[in-house]
Amino acid sequence: MCSASSGVATSDPTLKVLVVSQYFWPETFRVNEVVSELTARGHEVTVLTGRPNYPEGELLPEFAASPSRFSSYAGADILRVPLRPRGKGSFKLLLNYWSFVFWGCLSGPWLLRGRRFDAIFVFETSPITSALPAIVLKWIKRAPLSMWVLDLWPDTLKAVGMVKSDRALKAVGLLCRFIYRRCDLILGQSRAFAEPISRWEGSAQRFRYFPQWSEEVFDANEKAPEPAPELEPHRGRFNLLFAGNIGDAQDFPTLLAAATLTRDRPDIHWLIVGDGRAAPQVRQDIARLGLTETVFMLGRYPVERMPSFFAGADALLVSLKAEPIFAMTIPGKVQSYLAAGKPLLGMLDGEGARVIQESGAGLVAPSGDAQALAEQAKALANLSAEERAHMGARGQRFGATHFKRSALMSQLEVWLANPAAP
């Protein structure tokens, strides 16, 4: 359902903005809030996207039953191109990626015929190929193109093992170069993205740092949410909660190895809320390793439920594999964790670790180090509730200062109106 935006009206001229994203509401991505913020500020927004099928890999039944119910969001028009669902397996995922490119380039211009735009904005989490229809539309509409990069290709493909051939990786890199060089502005979710993007683009002049923020549901409320009833069986334990995608990048083998090392502390419960392509394997590994008494997969819930799950946690867990590309990344859940006012336990390197350490919001172990993660989990569990509360409060203040959604959206307005602005 549509949620109210925290944006405020702007005195700047109204912009006609085309947002191109393979993923959009009712799928849960921050592009939804980009759109709701822009419309709340008085801008006219049109979204070109695909048919919702993430993360299950199958077309959302509610959409299949009544597509017209999903033709507008927060005052924005939504135009959807045909899209092959993700399904299961790498080949079907590849077909999903290229079906958006094909239909976006073919039917996108027809769906948008007669419409003029002042700016085109691409939301680029994997795949980067989703920018190709936007490039075609840039040529047709003669509008400046801005792209928000949240996932670096080809580096990510290599890190998760999706592409192993050096020749194929180089080909993807050349595709990235083609895309970057046709953007008027490239926004990166981490400052560390500047170097790898400039490596392909040839310059960092058009790069700007534009981090993620916490979702609207984590905005401060006068009354703290009640803990989720699903956590009632874990009351009285030290609940270490992971929320989000369960995939290769999150390195669940190492997380489970750390949980094995804390079996001498049955008071520490590792709770996993979410779903993803690696979830079936994680479920099998929990049983195989004999961790069913301390590691629990609670399933996937809508983002609107997350504040109640976070309220029942004693600490929030974020992890990434030990790969150079992931050291450049600030996982989107970090901002939401900070906003929740709970201490963080990180198993990650680089930018993500820096945020946790600089904010004083929690403890960090190096990526891939199960022993260090287990020790840090025990250290957090040994702290008093008051000490953990101080950690959470420090994180909340840091997030409000560095990842404030209203300030970031005001900056985005400036860039959309003038991509050359500093």
C-alpha positions as CSV (number, residue, x, y, z in Angstrom):
1,M,0.0,0.0,0.0
2,C,1.1,3.6,-0.5
3,S,2.6,5.3,2.5
4,A,2.7,8.9,3.3
5,S,5.9,10.8,2.4
6,S,8.0,12.8,4.8
7,G,8.9,15.2,2.0
8,V,7.8,18.9,2.1
9,A,6.7,21.1,-0.8
10,T,9.4,22.8,-2.6
11,S,9.5,26.3,-4.1
12,D,11.6,25.1,-7.0
13,P,10.0,24.8,-10.5
14,T,8.0,21.6,-11.0
15,L,10.0,18.9,-12.8
16,K,8.6,16.3,-15.1
17,V,10.7,13.2,-14.1
18,L,10.8,9.8,-15.7
19,V,12.0,7.1,-13.3
20,V,13.2,3.9,-15.0
21,S,13.6,0.9,-12.7
22,Q,13.2,-2.9,-13.3
23,Y,11.8,-3.1,-9.7
24,F,9.1,-1.0,-8.2
25,W,6.1,-1.1,-5.9
26,P,4.6,-3.4,-4.7
27,E,8.2,-4.7,-4.7
28,T,10.0,-3.1,-1.8
29,F,12.9,-0.9,-2.9
30,R,14.1,2.6,-2.0
31,V,13.1,3.8,-5.5
32,N,9.5,3.7,-4.1
33,E,10.4,6.5,-1.7
34,V,12.3,8.5,-4.3
35,V,9.0,8.6,-6.2
36,S,6.8,9.4,-3.2
37,E,9.2,12.1,-2.1
38,L,9.3,13.7,-5.5
39,T,5.5,13.7,-5.9
40,A,5.1,15.1,-2.4
41,R,7.3,18.0,-3.4
42,G,5.1,18.8,-6.3
43,H,7.0,17.2,-9.2
44,E,5.2,15.2,-11.9
45,V,6.6,11.6,-11.9
46,T,6.1,8.8,-14.4
47,V,7.6,5.3,-13.6
48,L,8.6,2.8,-16.3
49,T,9.0,-0.6,-14.8
50,G,8.3,-4.3,-15.1
51,R,5.7,-6.6,-13.7
52,P,6.2,-7.3,-10.0
53,N,7.9,-10.7,-9.3
54,Y,10.6,-10.0,-6.8
55,P,11.7,-11.9,-4.6
56,E,9.5,-15.0,-5.1
57,G,10.4,-15.2,-8.8
58,E,6.7,-15.5,-9.8
59,L,4.3,-12.9,-10.9
60,L,2.6,-11.4,-7.9
61,P,-0.9,-13.0,-7.7
62,E,-2.6,-9.7,-6.7
63,F,-1.1,-8.0,-9.8
64,A,-2.1,-10.9,-12.1
65,A,-5.6,-10.7,-10.8
66,S,-6.0,-6.9,-11.2
67,P,-3.1,-5.0,-12.9
68,S,-5.1,-1.8,-12.9
69,R,-4.8,-1.6,-9.1
70,F,-1.0,-1.1,-9.6
71,S,-1.1,1.6,-12.2
72,S,-0.4,4.5,-9.8
73,Y,1.7,5.1,-6.7
74,A,1.8,8.2,-4.5
75,G,0.4,10.3,-7.3
76,A,2.9,8.9,-9.9
77,D,1.8,7.1,-13.1
78,I,3.2,3.6,-13.5
79,L,3.7,2.1,-16.9
80,R,4.7,-1.5,-17.0
81,V,6.5,-3.4,-19.8
82,P,6.2,-7.2,-20.2
83,L,8.8,-9.0,-18.1
84,R,9.7,-12.7,-17.7
85,P,9.6,-13.6,-14.0
86,R,12.9,-14.4,-12.3
87,G,12.0,-18.0,-11.5
88,K,14.7,-20.2,-10.1
89,G,18.2,-20.6,-11.5
90,S,20.8,-18.5,-13.2
91,F,19.5,-19.0,-16.8
92,K,16.0,-17.8,-15.9
93,L,17.4,-14.9,-14.0
94,L,19.4,-13.9,-17.1
95,L,16.2,-14.1,-19.2
96,N,14.5,-11.9,-16.6
97,Y,17.3,-9.3,-17.0
98,W,17.2,-9.2,-20.7
99,S,13.4,-9.3,-21.0
100,F,13.3,-5.9,-19.3
101,V,15.9,-4.6,-21.7
102,F,14.1,-5.9,-24.8
103,W,10.6,-4.8,-23.8
104,G,11.8,-1.6,-22.2
105,C,13.5,-0.5,-25.4
106,L,10.8,-1.8,-27.7
107,S,7.5,-0.8,-25.9
108,G,8.8,1.9,-23.5
109,P,9.0,4.6,-26.2
110,W,5.5,3.7,-27.3
111,L,4.0,3.7,-23.8
112,L,5.6,7.1,-23.2
113,R,4.7,8.6,-26.6
114,G,3.7,12.3,-26.4
115,R,5.2,12.8,-23.0
116,R,8.0,15.3,-22.3
117,F,10.5,15.0,-19.5
118,D,12.9,17.4,-17.8
119,A,14.9,14.5,-16.3
120,I,15.3,10.7,-16.5
121,F,16.4,8.9,-13.3
122,V,17.5,5.3,-13.3
123,F,17.5,3.2,-10.1
124,E,20.3,0.7,-10.6
125,T,20.5,-2.2,-8.4
126,S,21.3,-5.4,-10.3
127,P,21.2,-5.6,-13.2
128,I,22.9,-2.6,-14.7
129,T,21.3,-3.6,-18.0
130,S,18.1,-1.9,-16.7
131,A,19.7,1.4,-17.7
132,L,19.6,0.5,-21.5
133,P,16.0,1.4,-22.0
134,A,16.6,4.7,-20.2
135,I,19.4,5.5,-22.7
136,V,17.1,4.9,-25.6
137,L,14.6,7.2,-24.0
138,K,17.2,9.8,-23.3
139,W,17.9,9.9,-27.1
140,I,14.2,10.1,-27.9
141,K,13.1,12.5,-25.2
142,R,16.3,14.6,-25.2
143,A,16.3,14.7,-21.4
144,P,19.4,14.5,-19.2
145,L,20.0,11.0,-17.7
146,S,21.0,10.4,-14.0
147,M,21.7,6.9,-12.6
148,W,21.8,5.9,-9.0
149,V,24.3,3.0,-8.7
150,L,23.7,0.7,-5.7
151,D,25.3,-2.4,-7.2
152,L,28.7,-2.3,-9.0
153,W,29.0,-4.4,-12.1
154,P,31.1,-6.3,-13.2
155,D,32.6,-6.5,-9.7
156,T,29.5,-7.9,-8.0
157,L,29.1,-10.6,-10.7
158,K,32.6,-11.8,-10.0
159,A,32.3,-11.6,-6.2
160,V,29.1,-13.8,-6.1
161,G,30.4,-16.2,-8.7
162,M,27.7,-15.5,-11.2
163,V,30.3,-14.9,-13.9
164,K,33.6,-16.6,-13.7
165,S,35.1,-16.1,-17.2
166,D,37.5,-13.2,-17.4
167,R,36.5,-12.6,-21.0
168,A,32.8,-12.4,-20.0
169,L,33.6,-10.0,-17.1
170,K,35.5,-7.8,-19.5
171,A,32.5,-7.8,-21.9
172,V,30.3,-6.7,-19.0
173,G,32.8,-4.0,-18.1
174,L,32.6,-2.7,-21.7
175,L,28.8,-2.6,-21.3
176,C,29.2,-0.7,-18.1
177,R,31.5,1.8,-19.9
178,F,28.9,2.3,-22.6
179,I,26.2,3.0,-20.0
180,Y,28.2,5.2,-17.7
181,R,29.4,7.4,-20.6
182,R,25.8,8.1,-21.7
183,C,24.8,9.3,-18.2
184,D,24.9,13.0,-17.4
185,L,25.2,12.3,-13.7
186,I,26.2,9.1,-11.8
187,L,25.2,8.8,-8.2
188,G,26.9,6.2,-6.0
189,Q,25.7,4.9,-2.7
190,S,29.2,4.9,-1.3
191,R,32.1,7.3,-1.8
192,A,34.3,4.2,-2.6
193,F,32.2,3.7,-5.8
194,A,34.0,6.7,-7.4
195,E,37.2,4.8,-8.3
196,P,35.6,1.7,-9.9
197,I,33.1,3.8,-11.8
198,S,35.7,6.2,-13.1
199,R,37.8,3.1,-14.1
200,W,35.1,2.3,-16.7
201,E,33.7,5.8,-17.3
202,G,37.1,7.4,-17.7
203,S,36.5,10.2,-15.2
204,A,35.0,11.0,-11.8
205,Q,33.7,14.4,-12.9
206,R,30.1,13.2,-13.2
207,F,30.2,11.2,-10.0
208,R,28.4,12.3,-6.8
209,Y,28.0,10.6,-3.5
210,F,24.3,9.8,-2.7
211,P,23.8,7.3,0.1
212,Q,20.7,5.3,1.0
213,W,18.5,6.2,4.0
214,S,16.2,4.3,6.3
215,E,12.8,3.4,5.0
216,E,9.9,5.5,6.0
217,V,8.6,2.9,8.4
218,F,11.6,3.5,10.6
219,D,10.9,7.2,11.0
220,A,10.9,8.2,14.7
221,N,7.6,7.8,16.4
222,E,6.5,9.0,19.8
223,K,5.6,5.5,20.8
224,A,8.0,2.6,20.3
225,P,6.5,-0.4,18.5
226,E,5.6,-3.5,20.4
227,P,7.9,-6.5,19.7
228,A,6.6,-8.8,17.0
229,P,4.5,-11.7,18.4
230,E,6.6,-14.1,16.3
231,L,9.5,-13.3,18.7
232,E,7.6,-14.4,21.8
233,P,9.3,-17.9,21.9
234,H,12.6,-16.1,22.2
235,R,11.8,-13.8,25.0
236,G,14.5,-13.8,27.7
237,R,17.2,-14.7,25.2
238,F,19.8,-12.5,23.6
239,N,18.3,-12.1,20.2
240,L,20.7,-11.3,17.4
241,L,18.5,-10.6,14.3
242,F,19.4,-10.6,10.6
243,A,16.8,-9.0,8.3
244,G,16.8,-8.9,4.5
245,N,18.0,-10.9,1.5
246,I,19.4,-14.4,2.1
247,G,22.0,-14.7,-0.7
248,D,25.5,-15.5,-1.6
249,A,26.7,-11.9,-0.8
250,Q,25.6,-12.2,2.8
251,D,28.0,-15.2,3.4
252,F,25.6,-17.4,5.5
253,P,28.2,-20.2,5.7
254,T,30.4,-18.0,7.8
255,L,27.4,-16.8,9.8
256,L,26.4,-20.3,10.6
257,A,30.0,-21.2,11.5
258,A,29.9,-18.3,14.0
259,A,26.6,-19.6,15.4
260,T,28.3,-23.0,15.8
261,L,31.0,-21.3,17.9
262,T,28.4,-19.8,20.2
263,R,26.6,-23.1,21.0
264,D,28.2,-22.9,24.4
265,R,25.9,-19.9,25.0
266,P,22.4,-21.2,24.4
267,D,21.1,-17.8,25.5
268,I,22.3,-16.4,22.2
269,H,19.6,-16.8,19.5
270,W,20.4,-16.1,15.9
271,L,17.2,-15.0,14.2
272,I,16.8,-14.7,10.4
273,V,14.0,-12.7,9.0
274,G,13.8,-12.6,5.2
275,D,14.1,-14.8,2.1
276,G,16.3,-15.2,-0.9
277,R,17.9,-17.6,-3.4
278,A,20.2,-19.1,-0.7
279,A,17.4,-19.7,1.8
280,P,16.8,-23.4,1.1
281,Q,20.5,-24.2,1.5
282,V,20.7,-22.2,4.7
283,R,17.8,-24.1,6.1
284,Q,19.5,-27.4,5.2
285,D,22.8,-26.2,6.8
286,I,21.1,-25.3,10.0
287,A,19.8,-28.8,10.3
288,R,23.0,-30.4,9.2
289,L,25.1,-28.5,11.7
290,G,22.7,-29.2,14.6
291,L,21.9,-25.5,15.1
292,T,18.1,-25.9,15.4
293,E,18.1,-24.9,19.0
294,T,19.9,-21.5,18.5
295,V,19.4,-20.5,14.8
296,F,15.9,-19.8,13.6
297,M,14.6,-18.9,10.2
298,L,11.4,-16.9,10.8
299,G,10.4,-16.3,7.1
300,R,9.8,-13.2,5.1
301,Y,7.5,-10.3,6.2
302,P,6.6,-7.0,4.6
303,V,8.8,-4.0,5.4
304,E,6.0,-2.5,7.4
305,R,6.5,-5.3,10.0
306,M,10.2,-4.7,10.4
307,P,10.0,-2.1,13.2
308,S,8.2,-4.6,15.4
309,F,10.8,-7.3,14.7
310,F,13.7,-4.9,15.4
311,A,11.9,-3.8,18.6
312,G,12.2,-7.4,19.9
313,A,15.9,-7.8,19.0
314,D,18.8,-7.1,21.3
315,A,21.2,-6.4,18.4
316,L,20.9,-6.3,14.6
317,L,23.2,-8.3,12.3
318,V,24.6,-7.3,8.9
319,S,27.1,-9.3,6.9
320,L,28.9,-9.3,3.5
321,K,31.4,-11.7,1.9
322,A,35.1,-10.9,2.0
323,E,35.4,-9.4,-1.4
324,P,36.9,-6.1,-2.4
325,I,33.7,-5.0,-4.0
326,F,31.7,-5.5,-0.9
327,A,34.2,-3.5,1.2
328,M,33.1,-0.5,-1.0
329,T,29.5,-1.0,-0.1
330,I,27.2,0.3,2.6
331,P,24.4,-2.3,2.8
332,G,21.0,-0.6,2.7
333,K,20.0,-2.3,5.9
334,V,22.7,-0.4,7.9
335,Q,20.7,2.9,7.7
336,S,17.5,1.1,8.8
337,Y,19.3,-0.6,11.6
338,L,20.7,2.8,12.8
339,A,17.2,4.3,12.7
340,A,15.8,1.5,14.8
341,G,18.0,2.5,17.7
342,K,19.5,-0.9,18.3
343,P,23.2,-1.9,18.5
344,L,24.7,-3.4,15.4
345,L,26.9,-6.4,14.9
346,G,28.7,-6.3,11.6
347,M,30.7,-8.9,9.8
348,L,32.0,-6.7,7.0
349,D,34.9,-4.6,5.8
350,G,35.5,-1.2,4.4
351,E,32.7,1.4,4.2
352,G,30.1,-0.6,6.1
353,A,32.4,-1.3,8.9
354,R,33.5,2.4,9.0
355,V,29.9,3.5,9.5
356,I,29.3,1.2,12.5
357,Q,32.7,2.1,14.1
358,E,32.5,5.8,13.4
359,S,28.9,6.0,14.8
360,G,29.8,4.0,17.9
361,A,26.6,2.0,17.2
362,G,28.0,-1.5,17.7
363,L,30.8,-4.0,17.2
364,V,32.4,-5.3,14.0
365,A,34.2,-8.5,12.9
366,P,36.1,-8.8,9.6
367,S,34.3,-10.4,6.7
368,G,34.7,-14.1,6.6
369,D,36.0,-14.4,10.2
370,A,33.6,-16.7,12.0
371,Q,35.7,-16.8,15.2
372,A,35.8,-13.0,15.5
373,L,32.1,-12.7,14.8
374,A,31.3,-15.3,17.5
375,E,33.5,-13.4,20.0
376,Q,31.8,-10.1,19.1
377,A,28.4,-11.7,19.5
378,K,29.3,-12.9,23.0
379,A,30.8,-9.5,23.8
380,L,27.5,-7.8,22.9
381,A,25.5,-10.4,24.9
382,N,27.7,-9.7,27.9
383,L,27.0,-5.9,27.9
384,S,24.3,-4.5,30.1
385,A,21.0,-3.5,28.6
386,E,21.9,0.1,29.4
387,E,25.2,-0.1,27.5
388,R,23.5,-1.6,24.5
389,A,20.9,1.2,24.7
390,H,23.6,3.8,24.6
391,M,25.1,2.1,21.5
392,G,21.7,2.2,19.8
393,A,21.1,5.9,20.7
394,R,24.5,6.8,19.2
395,G,23.7,5.0,16.0
396,Q,20.3,6.7,15.8
397,R,21.9,10.2,16.1
398,F,24.5,9.3,13.5
399,G,21.9,8.1,11.0
400,A,19.8,11.2,11.5
401,T,22.8,13.4,10.8
402,H,24.4,11.6,7.9
403,F,21.5,9.8,6.2
404,K,18.6,12.2,6.6
405,R,16.1,11.5,3.8
406,S,14.7,15.0,3.5
407,A,18.2,16.5,3.0
408,L,19.2,13.9,0.5
409,M,16.0,14.3,-1.5
410,S,16.6,18.1,-1.6
411,Q,20.0,17.5,-3.1
412,L,18.5,15.1,-5.6
413,E,16.1,17.8,-6.7
414,V,19.0,20.1,-7.4
415,W,20.8,17.4,-9.4
416,L,17.7,16.4,-11.4
417,A,17.2,20.1,-12.4
418,N,20.9,20.6,-13.1
419,P,23.1,17.4,-13.4
420,A,26.2,19.6,-13.5
421,A,25.5,21.1,-10.0
422,P,28.2,20.3,-7.3
